Amino acid sequence: MDVLDRQHLEIKRRHKNLRTAIVEGLGMDQIVACAKDLIDVTIGHFKSEEGAMEENKFQGLSAHKLLHAEMLESVKKIWSDLERRKISNAMELMKFFDERLVFHLEQEDIMFERELRTRM
């Protein structure tokens, strides 16, 4: 459980780094690097979380995997254009992480966390 909490904090830290790169106009190279870093950490978290869910026989695993897959598909579409150095896609990625991923971390992951707490 602590691992997932640390991962959530790390995603939020990387999200903040991307926001800073965009707001402070640090250039497309830095924006792309921060975006890639954020995406990589998020993908790693999803894999780790799904592994923990499998290990703990979480009943909502299939639905949660589907949520992850849908989010990753959205990110891939945005990323393909961002790699071509389109600043509008950096903003779109920020919006996605601001809205969808934050909601996922703070709301949808709660069901699994609550189940884990009841087992302790």
N, CA and C atoms as a LAMMPS dump frame, in Angstrom:
ITEM: TIMESTEP
0
ITEM: NUMBER OF ATOMS
360
ITEM: BOX BOUNDS ff ff ff
-5.0000000000000000e+02 5.0000000000000000e+02
-5.0000000000000000e+02 5.0000000000000000e+02
-5.0000000000000000e+02 5.0000000000000000e+02
ITEM: ATOMS id mol type element x y z
1 1 1 N 0.836 -1.202 0
2 1 2 C 0 0 0
3 1 3 C 0.874 1.257 0
4 2 1 N 1.917 1.272 0.825
5 2 2 C 2.804 2.426 0.869
6 2 3 C 3.452 2.682 -0.489
7 3 1 N 3.746 1.603 -1.203
8 3 2 C 4.359 1.739 -2.527
9 3 3 C 3.419 2.494 -3.458
10 4 1 N 2.144 2.13 -3.462
11 4 2 C 1.182 2.805 -4.332
12 4 3 C 1.008 4.258 -3.927
13 5 1 N 0.991 4.529 -2.623
14 5 2 C 0.891 5.917 -2.166
15 5 3 C 2.098 6.731 -2.636
16 6 1 N 3.289 6.147 -2.529
17 6 2 C 4.5 6.843 -2.994
18 6 3 C 4.44 7.065 -4.503
19 7 1 N 3.917 6.075 -5.222
20 7 2 C 3.8 6.233 -6.676
21 7 3 C 2.829 7.351 -7.029
22 8 1 N 1.727 7.441 -6.298
23 8 2 C 0.768 8.529 -6.539
24 8 3 C 1.45 9.884 -6.324
25 9 1 N 2.216 9.991 -5.262
26 9 2 C 2.925 11.25 -4.994
27 9 3 C 3.951 11.551 -6.085
28 10 1 N 4.623 10.516 -6.569
29 10 2 C 5.616 10.706 -7.624
30 10 3 C 4.948 11.164 -8.921
31 11 1 N 3.802 10.593 -9.245
32 11 2 C 3.066 11.031 -10.439
33 11 3 C 2.69 12.501 -10.295
34 12 1 N 2.216 12.872 -9.126
35 12 2 C 1.829 14.273 -8.904
36 12 3 C 3.046 15.199 -9.005
37 13 1 N 4.206 14.749 -8.539
38 13 2 C 5.423 15.556 -8.635
39 13 3 C 5.822 15.736 -10.101
40 14 1 N 5.759 14.667 -10.875
41 14 2 C 6.124 14.746 -12.287
42 14 3 C 5.114 15.599 -13.063
43 15 1 N 3.871 15.523 -12.66
44 15 2 C 2.804 16.343 -13.253
45 15 3 C 3.135 17.825 -13.016
46 16 1 N 3.559 18.123 -11.796
47 16 2 C 3.935 19.503 -11.462
48 16 3 C 5.136 19.949 -12.301
49 17 1 N 6.1 19.052 -12.52
50 17 2 C 7.26 19.389 -13.354
51 17 3 C 6.831 19.759 -14.768
52 18 1 N 5.887 19.004 -15.324
53 18 2 C 5.386 19.308 -16.662
54 18 3 C 4.689 20.663 -16.682
55 19 1 N 3.872 20.907 -15.69
56 19 2 C 3.166 22.2 -15.597
57 19 3 C 4.183 23.344 -15.54
58 20 1 N 5.204 23.187 -14.742
59 20 2 C 6.235 24.215 -14.613
60 20 3 C 6.932 24.462 -15.947
61 21 1 N 7.273 23.382 -16.649
62 21 2 C 7.947 23.516 -17.945
63 21 3 C 7.081 24.287 -18.938
64 22 1 N 5.779 24.045 -18.901
65 22 2 C 4.861 24.74 -19.815
66 22 3 C 4.676 26.196 -19.399
67 23 1 N 4.343 26.407 -18.126
68 23 2 C 4.032 27.755 -17.644
69 23 3 C 5.241 28.682 -17.726
70 24 1 N 6.416 28.15 -17.412
71 24 2 C 7.614 28.989 -17.421
72 24 3 C 8.268 29.062 -18.793
73 25 1 N 7.66 28.401 -19.785
74 25 2 C 8.177 28.473 -21.147
75 25 3 C 9.596 27.945 -21.27
76 26 1 N 9.843 26.773 -20.704
77 26 2 C 11.196 26.215 -20.693
78 26 3 C 11.615 25.594 -22.025
79 27 1 N 10.745 25.651 -23.009
80 27 2 C 11.079 25.155 -24.343
81 27 3 C 10.533 23.76 -24.583
82 28 1 N 10.355 23.455 -25.858
83 28 2 C 9.738 22.172 -26.224
84 28 3 C 10.578 20.97 -25.815
85 29 1 N 11.903 21.087 -25.863
86 29 2 C 12.721 19.941 -25.448
87 29 3 C 12.439 19.574 -24
88 30 1 N 12.373 20.578 -23.135
89 30 2 C 12.107 20.331 -21.712
90 30 3 C 10.67 19.856 -21.503
91 31 1 N 9.733 20.438 -22.221
92 31 2 C 8.328 20.03 -22.102
93 31 3 C 8.167 18.579 -22.519
94 32 1 N 8.758 18.213 -23.639
95 32 2 C 8.669 16.832 -24.127
96 32 3 C 9.336 15.879 -23.135
97 33 1 N 10.489 16.267 -22.588
98 33 2 C 11.184 15.415 -21.613
99 33 3 C 10.333 15.216 -20.358
100 34 1 N 9.732 16.29 -19.865
101 34 2 C 8.877 16.191 -18.676
102 34 3 C 7.636 15.342 -18.97
103 35 1 N 7.062 15.516 -20.147
104 35 2 C 5.877 14.744 -20.52
105 35 3 C 6.213 13.262 -20.605
106 36 1 N 7.326 12.933 -21.236
107 36 2 C 7.735 11.537 -21.356
108 36 3 C 7.985 10.933 -19.978
109 37 1 N 8.632 11.683 -19.117
110 37 2 C 8.899 11.242 -17.752
111 37 3 C 7.592 10.951 -17.013
112 38 1 N 6.645 11.853 -17.132
113 38 2 C 5.343 11.678 -16.484
114 38 3 C 4.615 10.454 -17.025
115 39 1 N 4.634 10.29 -18.319
116 39 2 C 3.962 9.145 -18.939
117 39 3 C 4.616 7.84 -18.49
118 40 1 N 5.942 7.803 -18.492
119 40 2 C 6.653 6.586 -18.077
120 40 3 C 6.348 6.21 -16.628
121 41 1 N 6.343 7.2 -15.746
122 41 2 C 6.041 6.938 -14.33
123 41 3 C 4.599 6.447 -14.179
124 42 1 N 3.694 7.032 -14.939
125 42 2 C 2.283 6.631 -14.877
126 42 3 C 2.1 5.196 -15.371
127 43 1 N 2.749 4.857 -16.467
128 43 2 C 2.656 3.488 -16.99
129 43 3 C 3.216 2.497 -15.969
130 44 1 N 4.343 2.831 -15.369
131 44 2 C 4.924 1.975 -14.335
132 44 3 C 3.982 1.796 -13.158
133 45 1 N 3.319 2.879 -12.774
134 45 2 C 2.363 2.807 -11.673
135 45 3 C 1.194 1.895 -12.023
136 46 1 N 0.66 2.058 -13.218
137 46 2 C -0.465 1.215 -13.618
138 46 3 C -0.09 -0.26 -13.545
139 47 1 N 1.094 -0.611 -14.034
140 47 2 C 1.543 -2.011 -13.99
141 47 3 C 1.692 -2.485 -12.554
142 48 1 N 2.276 -1.668 -11.722
143 48 2 C 2.473 -2.021 -10.322
144 48 3 C 1.129 -2.195 -9.606
145 49 1 N 0.231 -1.284 -9.863
146 49 2 C -1.092 -1.323 -9.239
147 49 3 C -1.867 -2.568 -9.675
148 50 1 N -1.814 -2.871 -10.964
149 50 2 C -2.507 -4.065 -11.455
150 50 3 C -1.9 -5.326 -10.847
151 51 1 N -0.584 -5.352 -10.683
152 51 2 C 0.069 -6.492 -10.038
153 51 3 C -0.391 -6.658 -8.605
154 52 1 N -0.491 -5.548 -7.876
155 52 2 C -0.965 -5.602 -6.492
156 52 3 C -2.423 -6.053 -6.437
157 53 1 N -3.204 -5.608 -7.403
158 53 2 C -4.61 -6.013 -7.441
159 53 3 C -4.73 -7.509 -7.716
160 54 1 N -3.93 -8.011 -8.637
161 54 2 C -3.945 -9.451 -8.919
162 54 3 C -3.537 -10.236 -7.679
163 55 1 N -2.465 -9.801 -7.05
164 55 2 C -1.948 -10.476 -5.859
165 55 3 C -2.985 -10.507 -4.741
166 56 1 N -3.763 -9.446 -4.623
167 56 2 C -4.762 -9.341 -3.56
168 56 3 C -6.157 -9.761 -4.007
169 57 1 N -6.243 -10.314 -5.211
170 57 2 C -7.511 -10.816 -5.752
171 57 3 C -8.632 -9.768 -5.676
172 58 1 N -8.289 -8.56 -6.108
173 58 2 C -9.243 -7.458 -6.123
174 58 3 C -10.322 -7.737 -7.157
175 59 1 N -11.579 -7.699 -6.731
176 59 2 C -12.684 -8.049 -7.624
177 59 3 C -12.866 -7.053 -8.768
178 60 1 N -12.437 -5.837 -8.579
179 60 2 C -12.598 -4.824 -9.618
180 60 3 C -11.431 -4.755 -10.579
181 61 1 N -10.564 -5.767 -10.575
182 61 2 C -9.358 -5.739 -11.4
183 61 3 C -9.665 -5.552 -12.882
184 62 1 N -10.58 -6.297 -13.43
185 62 2 C -10.88 -6.193 -14.872
186 62 3 C -11.336 -4.796 -15.242
187 63 1 N -12.215 -4.229 -14.449
188 63 2 C -12.707 -2.875 -14.724
189 63 3 C -11.576 -1.857 -14.589
190 64 1 N -10.725 -2.068 -13.605
191 64 2 C -9.623 -1.139 -13.383
192 64 3 C -8.611 -1.219 -14.532
193 65 1 N -8.352 -2.43 -14.999
194 65 2 C -7.449 -2.586 -16.151
195 65 3 C -8.012 -1.87 -17.371
196 66 1 N -9.318 -1.94 -17.545
197 66 2 C -9.959 -1.262 -18.663
198 66 3 C -9.796 0.259 -18.536
199 67 1 N -9.959 0.791 -17.329
200 67 2 C -9.74 2.225 -17.105
201 67 3 C -8.314 2.608 -17.484
202 68 1 N -7.358 1.809 -17.03
203 68 2 C -5.962 2.086 -17.351
204 68 3 C -5.732 2.056 -18.859
205 69 1 N -6.26 1.053 -19.528
206 69 2 C -6.08 0.923 -20.974
207 69 3 C -6.673 2.123 -21.718
208 70 1 N -7.845 2.562 -21.292
209 70 2 C -8.479 3.717 -21.927
210 70 3 C -7.645 4.98 -21.725
211 71 1 N -7.133 5.162 -20.51
212 71 2 C -6.307 6.341 -20.252
213 71 3 C -5.021 6.302 -21.067
214 72 1 N -4.399 5.136 -21.142
215 72 2 C -3.161 5.016 -21.908
216 72 3 C -3.395 5.259 -23.391
217 73 1 N -4.521 4.834 -23.896
218 73 2 C -4.851 5.082 -25.305
219 73 3 C -4.974 6.585 -25.558
220 74 1 N -5.618 7.294 -24.646
221 74 2 C -5.737 8.754 -24.779
222 74 3 C -4.364 9.411 -24.751
223 75 1 N -3.529 8.97 -23.834
224 75 2 C -2.188 9.548 -23.71
225 75 3 C -1.363 9.283 -24.97
226 76 1 N -1.467 8.086 -25.526
227 76 2 C -0.71 7.747 -26.741
228 76 3 C -1.085 8.673 -27.902
229 77 1 N -2.36 8.974 -28.033
230 77 2 C -2.801 9.858 -29.112
231 77 3 C -2.218 11.259 -28.939
232 78 1 N -2.261 11.746 -27.725
233 78 2 C -1.714 13.076 -27.446
234 78 3 C -0.196 13.066 -27.651
235 79 1 N 0.449 12.035 -27.147
236 79 2 C 1.915 11.941 -27.209
237 79 3 C 2.433 11.933 -28.641
238 80 1 N 1.743 11.254 -29.538
239 80 2 C 2.239 11.166 -30.915
240 80 3 C 2.366 12.551 -31.545
241 81 1 N 1.456 13.449 -31.242
242 81 2 C 1.544 14.813 -31.768
243 81 3 C 2.527 15.663 -30.972
244 82 1 N 2.609 15.426 -29.679
245 82 2 C 3.533 16.197 -28.843
246 82 3 C 4.969 15.947 -29.275
247 83 1 N 5.268 14.728 -29.655
248 83 2 C 6.619 14.409 -30.131
249 83 3 C 6.988 15.24 -31.356
250 84 1 N 5.991 15.661 -32.099
251 84 2 C 6.225 16.506 -33.284
252 84 3 C 6.322 17.976 -32.887
253 85 1 N 6.444 18.202 -31.602
254 85 2 C 6.69 19.538 -31.037
255 85 3 C 5.503 20.49 -31.161
256 86 1 N 4.332 19.982 -30.942
257 86 2 C 3.145 20.832 -30.982
258 86 3 C 2.774 21.227 -29.551
259 87 1 N 2.916 22.486 -29.225
260 87 2 C 2.659 22.972 -27.864
261 87 3 C 1.205 22.76 -27.466
262 88 1 N 0.292 22.802 -28.426
263 88 2 C -1.116 22.591 -28.089
264 88 3 C -1.313 21.186 -27.502
265 89 1 N -0.489 20.234 -27.948
266 89 2 C -0.607 18.889 -27.409
267 89 3 C -0.017 18.79 -26.001
268 90 1 N 0.955 19.618 -25.699
269 90 2 C 1.463 19.68 -24.326
270 90 3 C 0.343 20.164 -23.401
271 91 1 N -0.394 21.145 -23.878
272 91 2 C -1.527 21.655 -23.085
273 91 3 C -2.618 20.592 -22.957
274 92 1 N -2.853 19.858 -24.026
275 92 2 C -3.85 18.786 -23.991
276 92 3 C -3.433 17.693 -23.003
277 93 1 N -2.155 17.369 -22.991
278 93 2 C -1.646 16.375 -22.045
279 93 3 C -1.81 16.868 -20.616
280 94 1 N -1.486 18.139 -20.376
281 94 2 C -1.677 18.717 -19.04
282 94 3 C -3.145 18.623 -18.632
283 95 1 N -4.027 18.96 -19.538
284 95 2 C -5.463 18.912 -19.23
285 95 3 C -5.88 17.489 -18.888
286 96 1 N -5.378 16.523 -19.671
287 96 2 C -5.697 15.122 -19.401
288 96 3 C -5.238 14.744 -17.996
289 97 1 N -3.999 15.076 -17.652
290 97 2 C -3.492 14.726 -16.326
291 97 3 C -4.194 15.529 -15.24
292 98 1 N -4.509 16.798 -15.503
293 98 2 C -5.229 17.62 -14.528
294 98 3 C -6.593 17.027 -14.197
295 99 1 N -7.279 16.565 -15.21
296 99 2 C -8.655 16.123 -15.022
297 99 3 C -8.76 14.608 -14.851
298 100 1 N -8.403 13.875 -15.864
299 100 2 C -8.675 12.439 -15.868
300 100 3 C -7.781 11.652 -14.912
301 101 1 N -6.468 11.882 -14.974
302 101 2 C -5.588 11.081 -14.131
303 101 3 C -5.726 11.449 -12.661
304 102 1 N -5.847 12.72 -12.364
305 102 2 C -6.035 13.12 -10.963
306 102 3 C -7.319 12.501 -10.419
307 103 1 N -8.386 12.523 -11.201
308 103 2 C -9.634 11.882 -10.78
309 103 3 C -9.4 10.398 -10.523
310 104 1 N -8.675 9.752 -11.427
311 104 2 C -8.398 8.32 -11.266
312 104 3 C -7.64 8.054 -9.972
313 105 1 N -6.574 8.8 -9.738
314 105 2 C -5.762 8.581 -8.544
315 105 3 C -6.537 8.852 -7.261
316 106 1 N -7.345 9.903 -7.273
317 106 2 C -8.015 10.33 -6.051
318 106 3 C -9.396 9.713 -5.841
319 107 1 N -9.995 9.158 -6.877
320 107 2 C -11.338 8.601 -6.727
321 107 3 C -11.395 7.112 -7.057
322 108 1 N -10.97 6.751 -8.248
323 108 2 C -11.131 5.367 -8.698
324 108 3 C -10.181 4.404 -7.992
325 109 1 N -8.987 4.859 -7.633
326 109 2 C -8.062 3.994 -6.905
327 109 3 C -8.493 3.78 -5.45
328 110 1 N -9.368 4.619 -4.965
329 110 2 C -9.817 4.551 -3.57
330 110 3 C -10.467 3.207 -3.251
331 111 1 N -11.226 2.646 -4.179
332 111 2 C -11.896 1.366 -3.915
333 111 3 C -10.877 0.288 -3.559
334 112 1 N -9.803 0.229 -4.327
335 112 2 C -8.768 -0.766 -4.076
336 112 3 C -8.063 -0.477 -2.748
337 113 1 N -7.753 0.771 -2.494
338 113 2 C -7.083 1.139 -1.249
339 113 3 C -7.946 0.798 -0.04
340 114 1 N -9.227 1.053 -0.127
341 114 2 C -10.135 0.721 0.984
342 114 3 C -10.156 -0.792 1.22
343 115 1 N -10.216 -1.554 0.142
344 115 2 C -10.225 -3.005 0.286
345 115 3 C -8.944 -3.488 0.941
346 116 1 N -7.809 -2.914 0.54
347 116 2 C -6.538 -3.322 1.142
348 116 3 C -6.488 -2.979 2.627
349 117 1 N -7.012 -1.817 2.987
350 117 2 C -7.018 -1.41 4.406
351 117 3 C -7.864 -2.361 5.252
352 118 1 N -8.976 -2.842 4.705
353 118 2 C -9.825 -3.739 5.492
354 118 3 C -9.163 -5.085 5.701
355 119 1 N -8.208 -5.438 4.858
356 119 2 C -7.503 -6.724 5.008
357 119 3 C -6.368 -6.642 6.023
358 120 1 N -5.964 -5.422 6.375
359 120 2 C -4.83 -5.27 7.299
360 120 3 C -5.233 -5.46 8.737
